[in-house]
Amino acid sequence: MATAALIDSAMRLELDGGLDADNKPVVKYKNFAHVKTSSTPDQLYAVANALSGLQVYPLVMITRNDSFAIHS
């Protein structure tokens, strides 16, 4: 049976960049690699909100991307 081991985690902030010349929404992204794999969703939420205060654009969404190693 195969098992999965969490090896890395990253966080992405999606920011509202307004509208372009054609009135289409512009999305800006800020990526943060090597997030502690033991971080809880509440911890990531708190950090993301603190970081969003340093950004020019308002925060729309926070995503977490986990990477796993699959072993047999």
N, C-alpha and C positions, 0 to 999 in steps of 0.2 A: 504494500500500500504506500502511496506517495504522501509525503508530508511537506508542508510549506513553512519556511522560516522567514520572518520579517527581517529584512536586512537594511532598509533605508526608508526614509520618509521625507516628503517635501510639502511645502505649503504655497498656495497660490492665491493672491488677492486679485479680484476682478474689480476694476474701477470704471466709473461712468465718465467717459471722456467727452460727453455732450453729443452734438450732431455735426456731421460733415456738411459740405456745400450742397449735397443732394438730400439733406434731412434724414440721412441714415445714421443710426446710433454708432458711436465710436466707443470701443471697449479697449481699455489699457490694462495690462497685466504686470504684476510684480511677483517674481518667483523667489522663494527662499528654500535652498537645498539643505540637506543634512539636518533636518529637524529631528529632535530626539524621538526615537521610535516609541518610547514610553509615555510621550505627551498625551494627555487626555484631550477630548474635544473642548472642554471648558478652558483648559490652558491655552490651546491654539486660538480659541475665540478671543480671549483676553489679550494675547499678544497681537493678533491681527487688528483688533480695534485700537490698540496703542499705536501700532505702526500706521494705521490709516489716518491718524491725526497728523502725521508728518507728510502726508501725500497732498498733492494739489487737487486731485479729483476725489469725489466721494466714493466710499466703499459700497459695492453691490453684492459681492459674494465671496465666500472663503471656501477653498477646496483643499483637500489633503490627498496626496498621491503616495500610496505605499508600494514599495517594491519587495517582492518575495523571491526567495530561492526555493525551487522545487526539487526535492530529493526523493529518491526511491528507497 
